[in-house]
Amino acid sequence: MKKKSLCALLLTVFLLPAGTLQCLAAPGAKSPKKAILLVAFGTTVPEAQKSYAYIEAEVKKSFPGVETRWAFESGIIRAKLAAEGKVFLSPASALAQLMDEGFTHVAVVSLQTIPGKEFHDLNQNARLFGQMAGGFEGIQVAWPLLSSHEDIKRAAKAMFDNIPAGRKPEDAVVLMGHGNAKHPSDAIYMAMYHAMQEIDPNVFVATVEGYPGMDDILPKLKEKKVRKVYLMPFMAVAGDHALNDMAGDKPQSWKSILGREGFTVEPVLKGTGEYPEIVGIWIDHLREVFNRL
């Protein structure tokens, strides 16, 4: 809740008409200075940066003139990028920097797909910056991509609309999500799975580290006597998971597993951050919290 100024309280208590008092800012009061912090897991894959570049461009288009910064959650990725001379801050460091630079209000955007552990850690830590002495006057954290039934419906339609045009109805499509078997939000992938099945029963969702996995999807592909499978990342970037776990040549990649089972496989190396309809969901979540600052 935004704090009322002394002037506003006087006008309210004494029922004075607006303009009766000339209010002066309290000593040390800051003029509102707003910023947006985009928080991603991070990637070291140069081609995958296209997703981040597009997301940033769309955010700046939607919020012209608002300072926009980045933070990467993965310490391993930050260290690798630093060795290449590319400096990315952690979310906490980025928020501390914004606070030191005099920003008073910050909208934080989680570019995660589901509200898993990373999101909840980000949310908890970000709000502490609004509680500390001298911290932000307002800080809001936007939800990740899939945070409601409406989000899932929108994302399912967006992914279906971006399936390669050459795909035939009898061809299967498998979306690769990250997944997290140790967090309850992993169940959201199953909701996404059902949403895709309602649109097209030959479109599936599986995850690298959660449920359903490729082992759960493979019998369904065989049952349908599918011959060709398109693999698409259901992650913000087509990074390491997409290049190696999905489309790599190692024996345990999804492409290799399906190939050994006799399927023709066509990977699509494009992150969800490159699809305008998907990015639109993140921006709508951002707009909702930015308007509350």
N, C-alpha and C positions, 0 to 999 in steps of 0.2 A: 504494500500500500504506500502511495506517495505521501510524504510528509507535507502538511500545510505550513506555509510561511507564517510568521508572526502577524504580518499584515492581514493575511486571509483570516486568521483567527479573530483579530480585532473586528474586522468587518462583519464576521458571522455573529460573534457574541453581542456586539452592540447594535446589530441590525443597521449598519451604516451602508449607504449606497456606494457602489463601486466608484472609485475616483475620489472619495472623500479624503482618504489618507494618501499621502505620497510615501510609498514604502521604499526604504533603502535596504540593500542587501546587507545581511549580517556580516560583521567583520570575518574575513576568511572564507566567505561563501563562494562556491565555484559556479561559473556559468556552465550550463549543460554542454557537455562535449561527448558525443556518442561515437561508438565504434562497433564493428562486427568482427567477431573472431571465428574463422572457419577451422574446425578441428577434424582432422582425418587421421587414420592409422598411419598413413605415409607409404611411400614407395620409392625404390631406387631405380625403377625401370623408366628410362627416359620417355619411351613411347606412351607409357601410362599417364604421364603428366598432362596429356591432352585433356583428360577428364577434369583435372583440377583447374586447368586454364579456362575451360569452358564454364565450369561452375563459378569461378571468380568473375568472369565477364558478365554472366547473367545476374549475379548478385549486385555488381556495380551498376548494371543497367536498371535494376529494380530499386536500388537505394543510392541514387546519384549523390555524390559529395560526401558520403559517409566513409570514414576510414575503415579499410578492410585489411585484416591481417590473417596469417596462417599459423597453425600449430600442428605438429605431428606427435601422435601419442607414443609411437614405438621408439624406445631409446636406442635399439639396435639400428634402426633405419636412420635416426638422427646422427648416430656415430659414423655410419658408412657415408652419409652425405657430407658430413663435416670433413671427412678425409679427402673428399673431392672439392673442398672449398665452398660447399653449399651449406649455409647455416639455417637450421630450422629449430625453433624453440619448442619446448614442451608446452602443453596448455597452461600449466601453472606459471612457468616463466613468461609466457606471452601475456598472461593477465597481469603479472607483476609489472611488466614493462609498460603496459597500457596505463596502469595505475600511477606509475612513476611519471608518466608523460602528461598526467592531469586529466585523463579521460574519466568522466563521471558515470557514464551509463554504457553498458556493454551487452550486446546480444550475442550469445555463443551458439554456433550451429554444429551439431553433431552429424558428420557425414557418414555415420554408421548406417547399416541397413536395418538392424533391429536394436531395440533398447536393451542391450546385454550389459555385461559387467563393465565394459569400457565406458558406456554411456552413463551408468549410475555413478561410477567413480568421477567422471567429468562433472556431472551435475552436483555431486556433493562438494567437490573441491571448489568449483566455480562459485557456489553460493557462500562459501566461507570468505571470499573476497568482498562480499557485500556486508558481512557481519563484523569484520575487523575494524578497529578504530582507524579512521582515515581511508577506509575502503571505498568501493564504488557506492554511489547513491542508488543505483539501480543496476541489477544484473539479472538476465533471464537466459535460460538454456532451452533451445528449441529441440523438439523431439526428432529422433532419427527418421529414416524413410518410412518404415512400416510401423505405424503407431496407432492405427485404428482400422476398422473394417473398410472404411472409405479409402484409406491409403492403399490397402491391399488390392482393392478393386481397381483403383487408378493405375497402380504399378503393374498389375496383371495385364491390363489392356495395353499399357505402354510397351511392355516386353513383347506381347503378341504382335503389336503393330510394327515392331522392329525386327522381327524374324526375317532373314534374307528372302528376297522376293523369289528366288529360284526354288525355294522349298516346296515340295509337293505335299498334298494332304496326307499321303501314306507315310511320309518321312516323320521321324520323331525329332523332338527338340528337348534337350535337357539343359536347364538353367543351373549353373553351379553357384551355390551360396557358400558362405564360410561355415556357419554353424558353430554351436558351442554346446556340447553334451552336458556341461556342468552348470548351465544356467537355464532357468525356466523359460526365458524368452525364445529359446530354440524352437519352441512349439509354433512360433509364428511362421516358420518355414513350411510347416505342414498346412497352415491356413493358406499360405501362398500357393502351395501345391494344389489344393482343392480349387482355388480361384482359377488357376491356369487350366485345370481339368474341365471346369465348367465352360471355358471358352473353347477348348480343343482337347479332346482326350488323348491326343498324341504329344502333348506338351507336358513335361515333367519338371519337378524341382528336386534337386538333391544337394547335399552339403558335403564339404570336405571333412568337417570335424563334429558333425551333429547328426540329427535324424530328420528326414531319411537320407541315407548315403547311397553311393552307387550300387552297393550290394543289394539294397532294397529295390532299386529301380531296374536293374538288369533282368530279373525274371519277368517283369512286366513288358519289357521290350521284346523279349523272346516270345512271350505269350501272344503278343500282337503281330508276330512275324515281321517285325520292322526290318528293313534292309539298310536304310541310311539314317544316321543320327547327326543332328546339328548340336554342337556344344556352345553354349553362350554363358559368359560370366554374369552372375547376378551379384556383383560387387561394384563399388564406385569406380574402381580402376581395373584395367586388365593388366595386373601386376604379376608378382611371382606365382601366386596360385593359378592364375589363368595360363601363364606361360609354361609352368612346369607340371602342376598337379592336374590341370585340365588338358592342355594341348602338347605337353612335352613328350619326348621319345623314351623316357625311362619306363621300365616294365609296369610300375604301379600308377602311371598316369591314366586318366579316364580314356584318353584316346587309345592308348596301348591296350587297356583292358577290353574295350569294345572291339578293337581291331582283331584281337585274338579270338573273340567270339563270332567273328565273321561279318561284323557290321562295317559299312563304309562310313567314315567319320569326317565331318567338316567342322573344325573349330572356327568360332567367330571371336576375334581378339578385340573386343570393344567393351569398355566398362560402362556401367549404367550412368556414370557422370557425363557421358557423351550424348545421352538421349534427352532432348528438351523436355519431353513429357515427365521424365523421372526427376530431372533437376527442378521442374516446376513444383513438385511435391515438397522438396526440401525448402524451396523459397517460400512457399505458402506457410510452412511451419515457422520459418524465420520471420515472416511478416507479422504473424500472430503475436510473437513475443516482442518484436521490435516496437509494435504499437502499444505495448504495455509499459515500455520504459518511461 
